[in-house]
Amino acid sequence: MSYEIQRIKDIKIKVENEVGPTFCLAKWHHVTMYLQSGETHSCYHPRPHKIPLHELENNPSALHNTNEKKQERKMMLEGKKPEGCVYCWNIEGMGPDYISDRHQRNASIFTEERYNQTAFGPWDQNINPEYLEINFGNECNFKCGYCHPKYSTRFYQEIKEHGPVTNVKNHRCDIDWMKLYQREEENPYVDAFWKWWPELRKTLNIMRITGGEPTMHRSTYQVLDEIDKDPMPWLELNINSNLGTKTALVEKMSKSVRKLVDENKVKSFKLFSSIDTWGPRAEYNRTGLDIELWEKNLHTYLTITNSPVTFMVTFNLFSVTSFKLLLEKLLEWRSMYDWYDDPVNPQHRIRFDTPYLREPLQYDMNLLPKGEFMPYMRDALEFMKANVDDTSGKKFSSIEYERFKRVVDYMAETTYDDAKLIEGRRDFYNWFNELDERRDTNMLDIFPELLNFYRLCQETNRTNPLP
């Protein structure tokens, strides 16, 4: 058993024995803030919720410590399950040997000081987190269909031009209700952030800048400048990038973070980028992606820096039939860039995670008929299994295999009722027909193996039209 898996299991036992079966340190010590829309959550599985402006008046830390989040913390301390955390409850419900993201986060965040402060302190206390993910704006050159206009200016403009998708129940992308702050200097949430920053920076161990596309945001470079002037040598700094902007921007970012790392102004740097399959299939799934430019920018970053990259695989319906293509590319890149050789816990430079997508429903892998599509999943899993070697930087690790295995098992064991299948398949048919018309694409040209499924969804839409 690897060191990482053993630690996760040890912390799991400790937490369950001393606090309870639903405690998650992320609810206290992780925060993601979307300043352009004034929203927050403490993990990417629960939906973000609104930060009331009145809570910020005397407490800028309410960017994280909202009253709503405090109530969820209270539930966890009482052994109850907040509804928004259903992703982990689903994984854990499959059996005691399954490792959920909650278990992984408890282990990754755990220190005795944090644990005692949160598990045994007042449920309504204000906490300065150790992990911050921040979105300063929604400017982005992609319009991924499972994203949302509030996170992408290109998607926003498309909805503004064509209107919401009215013939689906899920992910209509109506923008009339949204209030987005387009200018950071006029955004009260940005003001609150900089008021909180002198205290916030003291506890941060990890800061992750996301978007939109951060290489297009002025605030990204402002943060880099602030750290250059006032170093945080304990900080792990991360940036999410779609790696789809001009290579000059990737070079600029890479050189800036290389300087911070080399001069010990941050502890380390990591780049995160999303990719869900490979080739034209990936370009269809993430509109705006040029796969050749993306790979060129990946090599640019890995050449200029000595830092790692993690691929965030949002495993969805379009990943099922061709995920093995991406796994093969991962081994190709690992053969080029290998890993950091730590005798206790060696780390790859090329990393990835495979959380499955639940929303919007029309992207959910569990809409696919099991008999026809589970063989693709098992084939990809077998490919991983045949290439697992915890002693080699050129292969997959045991924990990576286990993470993907839980996705495969979840798809195999999850059966939706008729109402949910009708809703999801009807939305699949209408959503992708609409997107193909708006974007001049053709889903079946890219995914011909989905023809029978498409026809099933077409018939579902005909016999069960949207009310």
C-alpha positions as a Markdown table, in Angstrom:
| # | Residue | x | y | z |
|---|---|---|---|---|
| 1 | Met | 0.0 | 0.0 | 0.0 |
| 2 | Ser | 1.3 | 3.5 | -0.9 |
| 3 | Tyr | 2.2 | 6.1 | 1.7 |
| 4 | Glu | -0.6 | 8.3 | 0.5 |
| 5 | Ile | -3.3 | 5.7 | 0.7 |
| 6 | Gln | -2.1 | 4.6 | 4.2 |
| 7 | Arg | -2.2 | 8.2 | 5.5 |
| 8 | Ile | -5.7 | 8.8 | 4.1 |
| 9 | Lys | -7.0 | 5.6 | 5.9 |
| 10 | Asp | -5.2 | 6.5 | 9.2 |
| 11 | Ile | -6.8 | 10.0 | 9.2 |
| 12 | Lys | -10.2 | 8.6 | 8.3 |
| 13 | Ile | -10.2 | 6.3 | 11.3 |
| 14 | Lys | -9.0 | 9.1 | 13.7 |
| 15 | Val | -11.7 | 11.5 | 12.5 |
| 16 | Glu | -14.5 | 9.0 | 12.6 |
| 17 | Asn | -13.6 | 7.9 | 16.1 |
| 18 | Glu | -13.1 | 11.4 | 17.6 |
| 19 | Val | -15.6 | 13.6 | 15.8 |
| 20 | Gly | -18.0 | 11.7 | 13.6 |
| 21 | Pro | -18.6 | 10.1 | 10.1 |
| 22 | Thr | -19.4 | 13.4 | 8.2 |
| 23 | Phe | -16.6 | 15.8 | 9.3 |
| 24 | Cys | -14.7 | 17.5 | 6.5 |
| 25 | Leu | -11.9 | 19.9 | 7.2 |
| 26 | Ala | -12.5 | 21.5 | 3.7 |
| 27 | Lys | -15.7 | 23.2 | 5.0 |
| 28 | Trp | -13.5 | 25.2 | 7.3 |
| 29 | His | -10.1 | 25.5 | 5.6 |
| 30 | His | -10.9 | 25.4 | 1.9 |
| 31 | Val | -12.6 | 28.3 | 0.1 |
| 32 | Thr | -13.3 | 29.1 | -3.5 |
| 33 | Met | -14.5 | 32.7 | -4.2 |
| 34 | Tyr | -16.0 | 33.9 | -7.5 |
| 35 | Leu | -15.6 | 37.7 | -7.0 |
| 36 | Gln | -17.2 | 38.7 | -10.3 |
| 37 | Ser | -20.5 | 37.2 | -9.1 |
| 38 | Gly | -20.1 | 37.3 | -5.3 |
| 39 | Glu | -20.3 | 33.6 | -4.7 |
| 40 | Thr | -18.4 | 31.0 | -2.6 |
| 41 | His | -18.2 | 27.3 | -1.7 |
| 42 | Ser | -15.6 | 25.2 | 0.1 |
| 43 | Cys | -15.2 | 22.4 | -2.5 |
| 44 | Tyr | -16.0 | 22.2 | -6.2 |
| 45 | His | -18.7 | 19.5 | -5.7 |
| 46 | Pro | -21.4 | 21.6 | -3.8 |
| 47 | Arg | -22.9 | 24.4 | -5.7 |
| 48 | Pro | -21.6 | 27.9 | -4.9 |
| 49 | His | -23.9 | 30.1 | -2.9 |
| 50 | Lys | -24.2 | 33.9 | -2.8 |
| 51 | Ile | -22.2 | 36.0 | -0.3 |
| 52 | Pro | -24.6 | 38.6 | 1.2 |
| 53 | Leu | -23.0 | 42.0 | 0.9 |
| 54 | His | -24.3 | 43.0 | 4.3 |
| 55 | Glu | -22.3 | 40.2 | 5.9 |
| 56 | Leu | -19.1 | 41.8 | 4.5 |
| 57 | Glu | -19.7 | 45.2 | 6.1 |
| 58 | Asn | -17.9 | 44.4 | 9.3 |
| 59 | Asn | -16.4 | 41.1 | 8.4 |
| 60 | Pro | -14.5 | 40.8 | 5.1 |
| 61 | Ser | -13.8 | 37.2 | 6.0 |
| 62 | Ala | -17.5 | 36.5 | 5.2 |
| 63 | Leu | -16.2 | 36.0 | 1.7 |
| 64 | His | -15.5 | 32.5 | 3.2 |
| 65 | Asn | -17.3 | 32.5 | 6.6 |
| 66 | Thr | -20.9 | 33.0 | 5.4 |
| 67 | Asn | -23.7 | 32.2 | 7.7 |
| 68 | Glu | -24.9 | 29.5 | 5.3 |
| 69 | Lys | -21.5 | 27.8 | 5.4 |
| 70 | Lys | -21.4 | 28.0 | 9.2 |
| 71 | Gln | -24.7 | 26.2 | 9.4 |
| 72 | Glu | -23.2 | 23.4 | 7.2 |
| 73 | Arg | -20.2 | 23.2 | 9.5 |
| 74 | Lys | -22.6 | 22.7 | 12.5 |
| 75 | Met | -24.3 | 19.9 | 10.7 |
| 76 | Met | -21.0 | 18.1 | 10.1 |
| 77 | Leu | -20.1 | 18.4 | 13.7 |
| 78 | Glu | -23.4 | 16.8 | 14.6 |
| 79 | Gly | -22.9 | 13.9 | 12.3 |
| 80 | Lys | -25.3 | 15.1 | 9.7 |
| 81 | Lys | -24.8 | 15.3 | 5.9 |
| 82 | Pro | -25.1 | 18.6 | 4.1 |
| 83 | Glu | -27.0 | 18.1 | 0.9 |
| 84 | Gly | -24.4 | 19.8 | -1.3 |
| 85 | Cys | -21.8 | 17.2 | -0.4 |
| 86 | Val | -23.7 | 14.4 | -2.1 |
| 87 | Tyr | -20.7 | 13.5 | -4.4 |
| 88 | Cys | -18.8 | 12.2 | -1.4 |
| 89 | Trp | -21.8 | 10.6 | 0.2 |
| 90 | Asn | -22.4 | 8.7 | -3.0 |
| 91 | Ile | -18.8 | 7.4 | -3.1 |
| 92 | Glu | -18.8 | 6.4 | 0.5 |
| 93 | Gly | -22.2 | 4.7 | 0.1 |
| 94 | Met | -20.6 | 2.2 | -2.2 |
| 95 | Gly | -18.7 | 0.6 | 0.7 |
| 96 | Pro | -16.2 | 1.3 | 3.5 |
| 97 | Asp | -13.2 | 0.6 | 1.3 |
| 98 | Tyr | -14.0 | 3.5 | -1.1 |
| 99 | Ile | -11.9 | 6.6 | -0.7 |
| 100 | Ser | -14.0 | 9.8 | -1.2 |
| 101 | Asp | -12.7 | 13.3 | -1.9 |
| 102 | Arg | -13.7 | 14.1 | 1.7 |
| 103 | His | -11.2 | 11.5 | 3.0 |
| 104 | Gln | -8.5 | 12.8 | 0.7 |
| 105 | Arg | -9.0 | 16.4 | 1.8 |
| 106 | Asn | -9.0 | 15.5 | 5.5 |
| 107 | Ala | -5.7 | 13.9 | 5.0 |
| 108 | Ser | -4.1 | 16.6 | 2.8 |
| 109 | Ile | -5.2 | 19.4 | 5.1 |
| 110 | Phe | -4.7 | 17.7 | 8.5 |
| 111 | Thr | -2.5 | 19.2 | 11.2 |
| 112 | Glu | -3.2 | 18.8 | 14.9 |
| 113 | Glu | -3.7 | 22.6 | 15.2 |
| 114 | Arg | -6.2 | 22.9 | 12.4 |
| 115 | Tyr | -8.0 | 19.7 | 13.4 |
| 116 | Asn | -8.4 | 20.8 | 17.1 |
| 117 | Gln | -9.4 | 24.3 | 16.1 |
| 118 | Thr | -12.2 | 23.2 | 13.8 |
| 119 | Ala | -13.4 | 19.9 | 15.3 |
| 120 | Phe | -13.5 | 21.1 | 18.9 |
| 121 | Gly | -13.9 | 24.9 | 18.5 |
| 122 | Pro | -17.2 | 27.0 | 18.3 |
| 123 | Trp | -19.2 | 26.0 | 15.2 |
| 124 | Asp | -19.8 | 29.7 | 14.3 |
| 125 | Gln | -16.2 | 30.9 | 14.5 |
| 126 | Asn | -14.5 | 32.8 | 11.7 |
| 127 | Ile | -11.7 | 30.8 | 10.1 |
| 128 | Asn | -8.9 | 32.0 | 7.9 |
| 129 | Pro | -8.4 | 29.1 | 5.5 |
| 130 | Glu | -5.2 | 27.4 | 4.5 |
| 131 | Tyr | -6.4 | 26.9 | 0.9 |
| 132 | Leu | -7.8 | 29.7 | -1.3 |
| 133 | Glu | -9.1 | 29.4 | -4.8 |
| 134 | Ile | -10.1 | 32.7 | -6.3 |
| 135 | Asn | -11.8 | 33.9 | -9.5 |
| 136 | Phe | -11.2 | 37.6 | -10.1 |
| 137 | Gly | -13.3 | 37.7 | -13.4 |
| 138 | Asn | -15.0 | 35.7 | -16.1 |
| 139 | Glu | -13.0 | 36.8 | -19.1 |
| 140 | Cys | -12.3 | 33.6 | -21.1 |
| 141 | Asn | -11.6 | 32.6 | -24.7 |
| 142 | Phe | -13.4 | 29.2 | -24.3 |
| 143 | Lys | -17.1 | 28.4 | -24.1 |
| 144 | Cys | -17.2 | 24.9 | -22.7 |
| 145 | Gly | -20.8 | 23.6 | -22.8 |
| 146 | Tyr | -20.8 | 22.3 | -19.2 |
| 147 | Cys | -19.4 | 25.6 | -18.0 |
| 148 | His | -21.6 | 28.7 | -17.5 |
| 149 | Pro | -21.8 | 32.2 | -19.0 |
| 150 | Lys | -20.9 | 33.7 | -15.6 |
| 151 | Tyr | -17.5 | 32.0 | -15.9 |
| 152 | Ser | -16.9 | 32.7 | -19.6 |
| 153 | Thr | -17.2 | 36.0 | -21.6 |
| 154 | Arg | -17.4 | 34.0 | -24.8 |
| 155 | Phe | -20.3 | 31.9 | -23.5 |
| 156 | Tyr | -21.9 | 35.0 | -22.1 |
| 157 | Gln | -21.8 | 36.7 | -25.5 |
| 158 | Glu | -23.3 | 33.6 | -27.2 |
| 159 | Ile | -26.2 | 33.5 | -24.8 |
| 160 | Lys | -26.7 | 37.2 | -25.2 |
| 161 | Glu | -26.8 | 36.8 | -29.0 |
| 162 | His | -29.0 | 33.7 | -29.3 |
| 163 | Gly | -30.8 | 33.7 | -25.9 |
| 164 | Pro | -31.0 | 30.8 | -23.4 |
| 165 | Val | -31.6 | 27.2 | -24.5 |
| 166 | Thr | -35.3 | 27.0 | -23.9 |
| 167 | Asn | -36.0 | 23.4 | -24.9 |
| 168 | Val | -34.0 | 21.8 | -22.0 |
| 169 | Lys | -34.8 | 21.6 | -18.3 |
| 170 | Asn | -31.1 | 21.6 | -17.2 |
| 171 | His | -28.5 | 24.3 | -17.9 |
| 172 | Arg | -30.7 | 26.7 | -19.9 |
| 173 | Cys | -27.9 | 29.3 | -19.3 |
| 174 | Asp | -30.3 | 32.2 | -18.8 |
| 175 | Ile | -28.2 | 35.3 | -18.0 |
| 176 | Asp | -31.0 | 37.8 | -17.2 |
| 177 | Trp | -30.8 | 37.1 | -13.4 |
| 178 | Met | -27.0 | 37.5 | -13.2 |
| 179 | Lys | -25.3 | 40.5 | -11.8 |
| 180 | Leu | -21.6 | 40.4 | -12.8 |
| 181 | Tyr | -19.0 | 43.0 | -11.9 |
| 182 | Gln | -17.2 | 43.6 | -15.1 |
| 183 | Arg | -14.6 | 46.1 | -13.6 |
| 184 | Glu | -12.6 | 44.9 | -10.6 |
| 185 | Glu | -12.1 | 48.5 | -9.3 |
| 186 | Glu | -15.9 | 48.8 | -9.0 |
| 187 | Asn | -16.4 | 45.4 | -7.3 |
| 188 | Pro | -17.2 | 45.4 | -3.6 |
| 189 | Tyr | -16.2 | 41.7 | -3.4 |
| 190 | Val | -12.7 | 42.6 | -4.7 |
| 191 | Asp | -12.5 | 45.5 | -2.2 |
| 192 | Ala | -13.4 | 43.0 | 0.6 |
| 193 | Phe | -10.7 | 40.6 | -0.6 |
| 194 | Trp | -8.0 | 43.2 | -0.3 |
| 195 | Lys | -9.2 | 44.3 | 3.1 |
| 196 | Trp | -9.0 | 40.7 | 4.3 |
| 197 | Trp | -5.7 | 40.0 | 2.5 |
| 198 | Pro | -3.3 | 41.2 | 5.3 |
| 199 | Glu | -4.8 | 38.6 | 7.7 |
| 200 | Leu | -5.7 | 36.0 | 5.1 |
| 201 | Arg | -2.1 | 35.7 | 3.7 |
| 202 | Lys | -0.8 | 34.7 | 7.1 |
| 203 | Thr | -2.7 | 31.3 | 7.1 |
| 204 | Leu | -2.6 | 30.5 | 3.4 |
| 205 | Asn | -0.6 | 27.5 | 2.5 |
| 206 | Ile | -2.1 | 27.2 | -1.0 |
| 207 | Met | -3.5 | 29.9 | -3.3 |
| 208 | Arg | -5.0 | 29.0 | -6.6 |
| 209 | Ile | -6.0 | 31.6 | -9.2 |
| 210 | Thr | -8.7 | 30.5 | -11.5 |
| 211 | Gly | -11.2 | 32.0 | -13.9 |
| 212 | Gly | -12.3 | 32.6 | -16.6 |
| 213 | Glu | -8.9 | 32.4 | -18.0 |
| 214 | Pro | -6.4 | 33.9 | -15.5 |
| 215 | Thr | -3.7 | 34.7 | -18.1 |
| 216 | Met | -6.2 | 37.2 | -19.5 |
| 217 | His | -6.9 | 38.8 | -16.1 |
| 218 | Arg | -5.1 | 41.9 | -14.7 |
| 219 | Ser | -5.5 | 40.7 | -11.2 |
| 220 | Thr | -3.4 | 37.6 | -11.8 |
| 221 | Tyr | -0.3 | 39.6 | -12.5 |
| 222 | Gln | -1.2 | 41.9 | -9.6 |
| 223 | Val | -1.0 | 38.9 | -7.3 |
| 224 | Leu | 2.3 | 37.9 | -8.7 |
| 225 | Asp | 3.6 | 41.4 | -8.3 |
| 226 | Glu | 2.4 | 41.5 | -4.6 |
| 227 | Ile | 4.2 | 38.3 | -3.8 |
| 228 | Asp | 7.3 | 39.5 | -5.6 |
| 229 | Lys | 7.3 | 42.6 | -3.4 |
| 230 | Asp | 6.3 | 40.9 | -0.2 |
| 231 | Pro | 7.4 | 37.2 | -0.5 |
| 232 | Met | 5.4 | 34.3 | 0.9 |
| 233 | Pro | 8.1 | 31.6 | 1.0 |
| 234 | Trp | 5.7 | 29.1 | 2.7 |
| 235 | Leu | 3.1 | 29.4 | 0.0 |
| 236 | Glu | 2.2 | 26.9 | -2.7 |
| 237 | Leu | 0.9 | 29.1 | -5.6 |
| 238 | Asn | -1.2 | 27.6 | -8.3 |
| 239 | Ile | -2.9 | 28.9 | -11.5 |
| 240 | Asn | -5.7 | 27.3 | -13.5 |
| 241 | Ser | -5.2 | 27.9 | -17.2 |
| 242 | Asn | -6.9 | 26.5 | -20.2 |
| 243 | Leu | -3.5 | 26.7 | -22.0 |
| 244 | Gly | -5.4 | 27.9 | -25.0 |
| 245 | Thr | -4.3 | 31.5 | -25.1 |
| 246 | Lys | -1.4 | 32.9 | -27.1 |
| 247 | Thr | 1.9 | 31.2 | -26.4 |
| 248 | Ala | 3.4 | 34.6 | -25.4 |
| 249 | Leu | 1.0 | 34.8 | -22.5 |
| 250 | Val | 2.0 | 31.3 | -21.3 |
| 251 | Glu | 5.6 | 32.3 | -21.6 |
| 252 | Lys | 5.0 | 35.4 | -19.6 |
| 253 | Met | 3.2 | 33.5 | -16.8 |
| 254 | Ser | 5.9 | 30.7 | -16.8 |
| 255 | Lys | 8.8 | 33.1 | -16.5 |
| 256 | Ser | 7.1 | 35.1 | -13.7 |
| 257 | Val | 6.4 | 32.0 | -11.6 |
| 258 | Arg | 9.8 | 30.5 | -12.4 |
| 259 | Lys | 11.3 | 33.7 | -10.9 |
| 260 | Leu | 9.2 | 33.4 | -7.7 |
| 261 | Val | 10.2 | 29.8 | -7.3 |
| 262 | Asp | 13.9 | 30.3 | -8.0 |
| 263 | Glu | 14.1 | 33.3 | -5.6 |
| 264 | Asn | 12.2 | 31.4 | -2.9 |
| 265 | Lys | 9.4 | 33.9 | -2.8 |
| 266 | Val | 7.0 | 31.1 | -2.9 |
| 267 | Lys | 7.5 | 27.5 | -1.8 |
| 268 | Ser | 6.3 | 26.0 | -5.1 |
| 269 | Phe | 4.1 | 26.5 | -8.1 |
| 270 | Lys | 1.7 | 24.2 | -9.9 |
| 271 | Leu | -0.3 | 24.7 | -13.1 |
| 272 | Phe | -3.7 | 23.1 | -13.5 |
| 273 | Ser | -5.4 | 22.6 | -16.9 |
| 274 | Ser | -8.6 | 20.9 | -17.9 |
| 275 | Ile | -8.7 | 18.2 | -20.5 |
| 276 | Asp | -11.3 | 15.4 | -20.7 |
| 277 | Thr | -10.3 | 13.3 | -23.7 |
| 278 | Trp | -8.0 | 13.9 | -26.7 |
| 279 | Gly | -8.0 | 15.2 | -30.3 |
| 280 | Pro | -11.0 | 16.5 | -32.1 |
| 281 | Arg | -13.2 | 15.0 | -29.3 |
| 282 | Ala | -11.6 | 17.2 | -26.8 |
| 283 | Glu | -12.1 | 20.2 | -29.1 |
| 284 | Tyr | -15.8 | 19.5 | -29.4 |
| 285 | Asn | -16.2 | 19.1 | -25.6 |
| 286 | Arg | -14.3 | 22.3 | -24.9 |
| 287 | Thr | -15.3 | 24.8 | -27.6 |
| 288 | Gly | -12.4 | 27.2 | -28.3 |
| 289 | Leu | -9.7 | 24.5 | -27.7 |
| 290 | Asp | -7.0 | 24.1 | -30.4 |
| 291 | Ile | -5.4 | 20.8 | -29.3 |
| 292 | Glu | -2.1 | 21.5 | -31.2 |
| 293 | Leu | -1.8 | 25.0 | -29.5 |
| 294 | Trp | -2.7 | 23.4 | -26.2 |
| 295 | Glu | 0.0 | 20.8 | -26.4 |
| 296 | Lys | 2.5 | 23.4 | -27.6 |
| 297 | Asn | 1.7 | 25.6 | -24.6 |
| 298 | Leu | 2.0 | 22.6 | -22.3 |
| 299 | His | 5.5 | 21.9 | -23.5 |
| 300 | Thr | 6.4 | 25.6 | -23.3 |
| 301 | Tyr | 5.4 | 25.7 | -19.6 |
| 302 | Leu | 7.1 | 22.4 | -18.8 |
| 303 | Thr | 10.3 | 23.6 | -20.6 |
| 304 | Ile | 10.5 | 27.1 | -19.0 |
| 305 | Thr | 9.7 | 25.9 | -15.5 |
| 306 | Asn | 10.6 | 23.0 | -13.3 |
| 307 | Ser | 7.1 | 22.9 | -11.9 |
| 308 | Pro | 4.4 | 20.3 | -12.3 |
| 309 | Val | 1.1 | 20.4 | -14.1 |
| 310 | Thr | -2.2 | 18.6 | -13.0 |
| 311 | Phe | -4.9 | 17.8 | -15.6 |
| 312 | Met | -8.4 | 18.2 | -14.2 |
| 313 | Val | -10.4 | 15.5 | -16.1 |
| 314 | Thr | -14.1 | 16.4 | -15.7 |
| 315 | Phe | -15.2 | 12.9 | -16.5 |
| 316 | Asn | -18.4 | 13.2 | -18.5 |
| 317 | Leu | -20.4 | 11.4 | -21.2 |
| 318 | Phe | -18.0 | 12.3 | -24.0 |
| 319 | Ser | -15.0 | 11.0 | -22.0 |
| 320 | Val | -16.4 | 7.4 | -21.9 |
| 321 | Thr | -15.5 | 6.1 | -25.3 |
| 322 | Ser | -12.1 | 7.7 | -25.8 |
| 323 | Phe | -10.6 | 8.2 | -22.3 |
| 324 | Lys | -7.9 | 5.6 | -23.2 |
| 325 | Leu | -6.6 | 8.1 | -25.9 |
| 326 | Leu | -5.9 | 10.6 | -23.1 |
| 327 | Leu | -4.3 | 7.9 | -20.9 |
| 328 | Glu | -1.9 | 7.1 | -23.7 |
| 329 | Lys | -0.9 | 10.7 | -24.1 |
| 330 | Leu | -0.3 | 10.9 | -20.3 |
| 331 | Leu | 2.2 | 8.1 | -20.6 |
| 332 | Glu | 3.8 | 9.8 | -23.6 |
| 333 | Trp | 4.3 | 13.0 | -21.6 |
| 334 | Arg | 5.5 | 11.2 | -18.5 |
| 335 | Ser | 8.1 | 9.5 | -20.6 |
| 336 | Met | 9.4 | 12.9 | -21.5 |
| 337 | Tyr | 9.2 | 14.7 | -18.1 |
| 338 | Asp | 9.4 | 11.9 | -15.6 |
| 339 | Trp | 9.0 | 12.9 | -11.9 |
| 340 | Tyr | 10.5 | 14.4 | -8.7 |
| 341 | Asp | 12.4 | 11.6 | -7.0 |
| 342 | Asp | 11.5 | 11.8 | -3.3 |
| 343 | Pro | 12.5 | 8.6 | -1.4 |
| 344 | Val | 9.4 | 8.8 | 0.8 |
| 345 | Asn | 6.7 | 10.1 | -1.5 |
| 346 | Pro | 7.9 | 10.5 | -5.2 |
| 347 | Gln | 5.7 | 12.9 | -7.2 |
| 348 | His | 5.1 | 13.0 | -11.0 |
| 349 | Arg | 5.5 | 16.3 | -12.9 |
| 350 | Ile | 2.5 | 15.2 | -15.1 |
| 351 | Arg | -0.5 | 14.6 | -12.8 |
| 352 | Phe | -4.2 | 14.1 | -13.2 |
| 353 | Asp | -7.5 | 13.6 | -11.3 |
| 354 | Thr | -10.7 | 12.1 | -12.5 |
| 355 | Pro | -13.8 | 13.5 | -10.7 |
| 356 | Tyr | -17.1 | 12.6 | -12.5 |
| 357 | Leu | -19.5 | 15.3 | -13.7 |
| 358 | Arg | -23.0 | 15.3 | -12.2 |
| 359 | Glu | -24.3 | 18.6 | -13.7 |
| 360 | Pro | -25.6 | 19.5 | -16.1 |
| 361 | Leu | -27.5 | 16.3 | -16.5 |
| 362 | Gln | -27.2 | 16.0 | -20.2 |
| 363 | Tyr | -23.4 | 15.4 | -19.8 |
| 364 | Asp | -23.8 | 12.7 | -17.2 |
| 365 | Met | -22.2 | 9.4 | -18.2 |
| 366 | Asn | -25.0 | 7.5 | -16.4 |
| 367 | Leu | -27.4 | 8.4 | -19.2 |
| 368 | Leu | -25.5 | 5.9 | -21.5 |
| 369 | Pro | -26.8 | 2.3 | -21.8 |
| 370 | Lys | -24.5 | 0.2 | -19.6 |
| 371 | Gly | -24.3 | -2.8 | -21.9 |
| 372 | Glu | -23.0 | -0.8 | -24.9 |
| 373 | Phe | -20.7 | 1.6 | -23.1 |
| 374 | Met | -19.3 | -0.1 | -19.9 |
| 375 | Pro | -16.8 | -2.1 | -22.1 |
| 376 | Tyr | -15.1 | 1.3 | -23.0 |
| 377 | Met | -14.7 | 2.1 | -19.3 |
| 378 | Arg | -13.3 | -1.3 | -18.4 |
| 379 | Asp | -10.9 | -1.2 | -21.3 |
| 380 | Ala | -9.5 | 2.1 | -20.1 |
| 381 | Leu | -9.3 | 0.8 | -16.5 |
| 382 | Glu | -7.5 | -2.4 | -17.7 |
| 383 | Phe | -5.0 | -0.2 | -19.6 |
| 384 | Met | -4.3 | 1.7 | -16.5 |
| 385 | Lys | -4.0 | -1.5 | -14.4 |
| 386 | Ala | -1.4 | -2.8 | -16.9 |
| 387 | Asn | 0.6 | 0.4 | -16.5 |
| 388 | Val | 0.6 | 0.9 | -12.7 |
| 389 | Asp | 4.0 | 1.1 | -11.2 |
| 390 | Asp | 4.5 | 3.2 | -8.0 |
| 391 | Thr | 8.3 | 3.0 | -8.5 |
| 392 | Ser | 8.3 | 4.6 | -11.9 |
| 393 | Gly | 7.7 | 8.2 | -13.0 |
| 394 | Lys | 6.7 | 7.0 | -16.4 |
| 395 | Lys | 3.7 | 5.0 | -15.3 |
| 396 | Phe | 0.4 | 5.4 | -13.4 |
| 397 | Ser | 0.3 | 5.3 | -9.6 |
| 398 | Ser | -1.9 | 3.1 | -7.4 |
| 399 | Ile | -3.9 | 6.1 | -6.2 |
| 400 | Glu | -4.6 | 7.3 | -9.8 |
| 401 | Tyr | -5.8 | 3.8 | -10.6 |
| 402 | Glu | -8.1 | 3.7 | -7.5 |
| 403 | Arg | -9.5 | 7.2 | -8.4 |
| 404 | Phe | -10.5 | 6.1 | -11.8 |
| 405 | Lys | -11.7 | 2.7 | -10.6 |
| 406 | Arg | -14.2 | 4.5 | -8.4 |
| 407 | Val | -15.5 | 6.3 | -11.5 |
| 408 | Val | -15.9 | 3.0 | -13.4 |
| 409 | Asp | -17.6 | 1.4 | -10.4 |
| 410 | Tyr | -19.9 | 4.3 | -9.9 |
| 411 | Met | -21.0 | 4.2 | -13.5 |
| 412 | Ala | -21.5 | 0.4 | -13.4 |
| 413 | Glu | -23.5 | 0.5 | -10.1 |
| 414 | Thr | -25.6 | 3.6 | -10.7 |
| 415 | Thr | -29.0 | 3.2 | -12.2 |
| 416 | Tyr | -31.3 | 6.2 | -12.7 |
| 417 | Asp | -35.1 | 5.9 | -12.5 |
| 418 | Asp | -37.1 | 6.3 | -15.6 |
| 419 | Ala | -38.0 | 10.0 | -14.9 |
| 420 | Lys | -34.3 | 11.0 | -14.6 |
| 421 | Leu | -33.3 | 9.1 | -17.7 |
| 422 | Ile | -36.1 | 10.7 | -19.7 |
| 423 | Glu | -35.1 | 14.1 | -18.5 |
| 424 | Gly | -31.4 | 13.6 | -19.2 |
| 425 | Arg | -31.8 | 12.0 | -22.6 |
| 426 | Arg | -34.3 | 14.5 | -23.7 |
| 427 | Asp | -32.0 | 17.3 | -22.7 |
| 428 | Phe | -29.1 | 15.6 | -24.4 |
| 429 | Tyr | -30.9 | 15.5 | -27.7 |
| 430 | Asn | -32.1 | 19.1 | -27.5 |
| 431 | Trp | -29.0 | 20.6 | -26.0 |
| 432 | Phe | -26.5 | 19.3 | -28.5 |
| 433 | Asn | -28.7 | 19.9 | -31.5 |
| 434 | Glu | -29.0 | 23.5 | -30.3 |
| 435 | Leu | -25.2 | 23.8 | -29.7 |
| 436 | Asp | -24.3 | 22.3 | -33.0 |
| 437 | Glu | -26.5 | 24.8 | -34.8 |
| 438 | Arg | -25.1 | 27.8 | -32.8 |
| 439 | Arg | -21.5 | 26.7 | -33.1 |
| 440 | Asp | -21.6 | 25.1 | -36.6 |
| 441 | Thr | -20.5 | 21.7 | -35.3 |
| 442 | Asn | -21.7 | 18.1 | -35.7 |
| 443 | Met | -21.6 | 15.9 | -32.6 |
| 444 | Leu | -22.1 | 12.6 | -34.6 |
| 445 | Asp | -19.3 | 13.4 | -37.0 |
| 446 | Ile | -16.9 | 13.5 | -33.9 |
| 447 | Phe | -18.6 | 10.7 | -31.9 |
| 448 | Pro | -20.1 | 8.3 | -34.5 |
| 449 | Glu | -20.2 | 5.6 | -31.8 |
| 450 | Leu | -23.0 | 7.6 | -30.1 |
| 451 | Leu | -25.4 | 7.2 | -33.0 |
| 452 | Asn | -27.6 | 4.6 | -31.4 |
| 453 | Phe | -27.7 | 6.6 | -28.1 |
| 454 | Tyr | -28.5 | 9.7 | -30.1 |
| 455 | Arg | -31.5 | 7.9 | -31.7 |
| 456 | Leu | -32.6 | 6.7 | -28.3 |
| 457 | Cys | -32.5 | 10.3 | -27.0 |
| 458 | Gln | -34.4 | 11.5 | -30.2 |
| 459 | Glu | -37.1 | 8.9 | -29.6 |
| 460 | Thr | -37.3 | 9.9 | -25.9 |
| 461 | Asn | -37.7 | 13.5 | -26.9 |
| 462 | Arg | -40.5 | 12.6 | -29.3 |
| 463 | Thr | -42.5 | 10.4 | -26.9 |
| 464 | Asn | -41.8 | 12.5 | -23.8 |
| 465 | Pro | -41.5 | 16.2 | -24.9 |
| 466 | Leu | -40.6 | 18.9 | -22.4 |
| 467 | Pro | -43.8 | 20.0 | -20.7 |
